[in-house]
Amino acid sequence: MTATGPEARTATGSAPVPVTAALALGDDALVLSHRLGEWAGHAPVLEEEVALANIALDLLGQARVLLSLAGDEDELAYLREERAFRNLQLVEQPNGDFAHTIARQLYFSTYQHLLFAELASGDGPFAPLAAKAVKEVAYHRDHAEQWTLRLGDGTETSHERMRRACDALWRFTGEMFQPVEGLDADWARLEQRWLESVTDVLGRAGLPLPEGPSTGAWSAGAGRQGLHTEPFGRMLAEMQHLHRSHPGASW
């Protein structure tokens, strides 16, 4: 299942939208939404059941809009094969423990908030969506920052879990700043601002900035080219199972 072409029109038909960019942003939101949804019934406290579910729903809403700009949202979500997805490898990583999820949220939500703020300030085809989404993404970022501070500056156990999580996911962060066709962003400036923000949050949490490379031969990241990590295939099979088991069904 593929998108409709290199460009698709907005819902209002007013301006062409680059399909490559719509798929990249939409797949990021869709995959991370599903990962966060896996916490339902398993979050450490009741408040986080609600918080993570709300963030997942926000991301799902973004995914629906973005995928609908590239084609049929249900077909793109449920009928594409693994190699056709263009999400970052970061968002497909398993939840792990709560610290692992928070580290993933810190890295991604900081990036997404900065990117959407830049897109919203321009006049490109994604400006209207970004302007609406940037407020909810600001909450996602704040939620991740507050939990990073609580875990990093908490007990010895929470500090060590948070440190290990930040280290484990660091190698996936460089992919976020690889240019995406159709997205008019200053990627070098975006990366610098992201690094400054993450360094500040980790410093206030008493956590060191990971030492491993985020880019280069020892880093990870080819999700934008359709190359994904092993856990993604299992996640996708679960996400698509019902739709593929009952093709054409109405509910």
C-alpha positions as MATLAB code, in Angstrom:
seq = 'MTATGPEARTATGSAPVPVTAALALGDDALVLSHRLGEWAGHAPVLEEEVALANIALDLLGQARVLLSLAGDEDELAYLREERAFRNLQLVEQPNGDFAHTIARQLYFSTYQHLLFAELASGDGPFAPLAAKAVKEVAYHRDHAEQWTLRLGDGTETSHERMRRACDALWRFTGEMFQPVEGLDADWARLEQRWLESVTDVLGRAGLPLPEGPSTGAWSAGAGRQGLHTEPFGRMLAEMQHLHRSHPGASW';
ca = [
       0.000    0.000    0.000;
       1.512    3.295   -1.093;
       0.637    6.945   -0.852;
      -1.067    8.746   -3.704;
       2.007   10.397   -5.190;
       4.845   12.842   -4.562;
       2.313   15.502   -3.668;
      -1.233   15.339   -2.370;
      -3.642   18.170   -1.747;
      -4.808   19.451    1.603;
      -8.310   18.648    2.841;
      -9.426   22.045    1.558;
      -7.645   21.569   -1.764;
      -5.812   24.858   -1.268;
      -2.181   23.795   -1.466;
      -0.123   20.722   -2.352;
       1.411   18.803    0.522;
       4.665   16.835    0.089;
       3.728   13.202    0.636;
       7.208   12.207    1.827;
       7.045   14.724    4.663;
       3.422   13.913    5.532;
       4.287   10.220    5.825;
       7.390   10.885    7.919;
       5.567   13.074   10.427;
       2.422   10.953   10.374;
       4.261    7.689   10.903;
       6.227    9.173   13.813;
       2.975   10.124   15.522;
       1.164    6.875   14.694;
       3.913    4.546   15.904;
       4.631    6.454   19.102;
       0.905    6.647   19.825;
       0.692    2.863   19.631;
       3.732    2.416   21.861;
       2.282    4.719   24.521;
      -1.064    2.943   24.263;
       0.695   -0.240   25.355;
       0.999    1.298   28.829;
      -2.774    1.063   29.365;
      -3.269   -1.016   32.483;
       0.453   -1.113   33.213;
       1.449    2.427   34.207;
       3.116    2.806   37.629;
       0.428    5.120   39.020;
      -3.169    5.857   38.030;
      -2.380    9.448   37.072;
       0.072    8.200   34.456;
      -2.568    5.902   32.974;
      -4.468    9.050   32.081;
      -1.465   11.174   31.106;
       0.097    8.631   28.749;
      -3.293    7.805   27.220;
      -3.933   11.500   26.562;
      -0.530   11.938   24.919;
      -1.198    8.845   22.803;
      -4.550   10.270   21.696;
      -2.957   13.616   20.812;
      -0.414   11.820   18.649;
      -3.082    9.655   17.042;
      -4.995   12.795   16.111;
      -1.882   14.225   14.480;
      -1.296   10.959   12.633;
      -4.827   10.882   11.226;
      -4.531   14.383    9.798;
      -1.062   13.829    8.368;
      -1.773   10.424    6.836;
      -5.010   11.708    5.302;
      -2.907   14.270    3.444;
      -0.948   11.427    1.847;
      -3.801    9.035    1.061;
      -6.387    6.916    2.882;
      -5.447    6.997    6.562;
      -6.718    3.488    7.364;
      -5.021    1.878    4.377;
      -1.757    3.640    5.162;
      -1.897    2.607    8.813;
      -3.080   -0.972    8.434;
      -2.124   -2.239    4.986;
       1.415   -1.045    4.425;
       4.311   -3.423    4.882;
       7.117   -2.666    7.329;
       9.500   -1.253    4.708;
       6.888    1.310    3.611;
       6.808    3.067    6.992;
       8.945    6.202    7.308;
       8.996    6.768   11.076;
      12.108    7.418   13.106;
      13.628    4.331   14.683;
      13.498    6.137   18.028;
       9.695    6.086   18.276;
       9.421    2.368   17.534;
      11.679    1.312   20.402;
       9.899   -0.834   23.022;
       8.603    0.888   26.128;
      10.926   -0.968   28.471;
      10.529    0.282   32.020;
       8.966    3.638   32.859;
      12.331    5.412   32.770;
      12.955    4.093   29.269;
       9.605    5.464   28.096;
      10.312    8.840   29.670;
      13.750    9.079   28.042;
      12.186    8.319   24.665;
       9.527   10.963   25.341;
      12.106   13.533   26.371;
      14.162   13.080   23.228;
      11.224   12.972   20.814;
       8.855   15.532   22.338;
      11.630   18.116   22.593;
      12.423   17.557   18.914;
       8.767   17.594   17.844;
       7.981   20.742   19.813;
      10.922   22.644   18.319;
      10.127   21.408   14.805;
       6.418   22.228   14.990;
       7.149   25.669   16.415;
       9.419   26.366   13.435;
       6.897   25.009   10.935;
       4.080   27.010   12.543;
       6.035   30.245   12.144;
       6.353   29.760    8.390;
       3.879   29.671    5.521;
       4.458   26.121    4.315;
       1.767   23.473    3.854;
       2.251   22.109    7.388;
       1.992   25.478    9.143;
      -1.747   25.214   10.043;
      -1.362   21.719   11.523;
       1.804   22.660   13.388;
       0.179   25.773   14.818;
      -2.644   23.672   16.282;
      -0.433   20.829   17.486;
       2.374   22.873   19.042;
       0.356   23.596   22.186;
      -0.380   19.961   22.945;
       3.187   18.980   22.073;
       4.389   21.585   24.583;
       2.527   19.585   27.239;
       4.151   16.356   26.045;
       7.547   18.000   26.403;
       6.797   19.392   29.848;
       5.488   16.010   31.021;
       8.697   14.309   29.916;
      10.911   16.990   31.449;
       9.156   16.858   34.819;
       9.436   13.060   34.997;
      13.080   13.199   33.958;
      13.732   15.545   36.881;
      11.775   13.343   39.303;
      13.495   10.138   38.275;
      16.975   11.563   37.842;
      16.888   13.398   41.155;
      14.951   10.706   43.019;
      16.228    7.494   44.530;
      19.452    5.740   43.608;
      17.413    3.176   41.711;
      15.377    5.718   39.730;
      18.521    7.713   38.951;
      20.334    4.647   37.625;
      17.353    3.503   35.573;
      17.006    6.946   34.014;
      20.709    7.141   33.242;
      20.679    3.734   31.557;
      17.614    4.663   29.526;
      19.133    7.915   28.282;
      22.310    6.091   27.311;
      20.466    3.284   25.512;
      18.339    5.588   23.344;
      20.977    8.205   22.572;
      22.198    6.396   19.459;
      18.768    6.844   17.861;
      18.647   10.635   18.243;
      20.831   11.658   15.312;
      18.231   10.496   12.785;
      15.827   13.205   13.926;
      17.950   15.872   12.285;
      18.409   14.306    8.882;
      16.602   16.558    6.354;
      13.189   15.372    5.199;
      12.079   16.168    1.673;
       9.267   18.704    1.794;
      10.013   20.017    5.293;
      11.464   23.512    5.218;
      13.450   23.577    8.464;
      16.876   24.723    9.597;
      18.048   21.271   10.672;
      21.424   22.355   12.047;
      19.835   25.055   14.207;
      17.098   22.633   15.280;
      19.682   20.092   16.413;
      21.639   22.717   18.335;
      18.540   23.956   20.154;
      17.489   20.377   20.911;
      20.915   19.537   22.316;
      20.940   22.662   24.491;
      17.491   21.836   25.889;
      18.204   18.171   26.580;
      21.576   19.011   28.137;
      19.873   21.505   30.443;
      17.148   19.068   31.539;
      19.575   16.228   32.152;
      21.895   18.554   34.052;
      19.087   19.708   36.343;
      18.171   16.065   36.904;
      21.738   15.243   37.912;
      22.173   13.051   34.849;
      25.187   13.093   32.510;
      24.806   13.715   28.808;
      25.353   10.336   27.105;
      28.853    9.941   25.706;
      28.085    7.661   22.750;
      27.693    9.088   19.243;
      24.241   10.142   18.068;
      25.450   10.184   14.454;
      28.125    8.328   12.535;
      29.079    4.710   12.031;
      28.099    3.601   15.528;
      24.749    5.365   15.616;
      21.398    3.962   14.513;
      18.729    5.392   12.284;
      17.429    4.551    8.831;
      13.728    4.569    9.595;
      13.145    7.397    7.130;
      14.410    5.036    4.432;
      12.141    2.199    5.547;
      14.738    0.244    7.526;
      13.467   -0.602   10.993;
      14.587   -2.400   14.123;
      13.418   -5.912   14.988;
      10.801   -4.869   17.602;
       8.961   -2.790   14.999;
       7.874   -5.834   13.011;
       6.250   -7.398   16.068;
       4.557   -4.128   16.991;
       3.234   -3.663   13.457;
       1.827   -7.206   13.363;
      -0.116   -6.505   16.536;
      -1.307   -3.087   15.358;
      -2.545   -4.379   11.984;
      -3.896   -7.763   13.074;
      -7.592   -6.910   13.482;
      -7.869   -4.897   10.274;
      -6.114   -7.564    8.212;
      -8.129  -10.378    9.818;
     -11.456   -8.761    8.831;
     -10.828   -6.862    5.571;
     -13.642   -4.559    4.580;
     -15.548   -5.068    7.808;
     -17.682   -2.228    9.168;
     -18.363   -1.748   12.860;
];
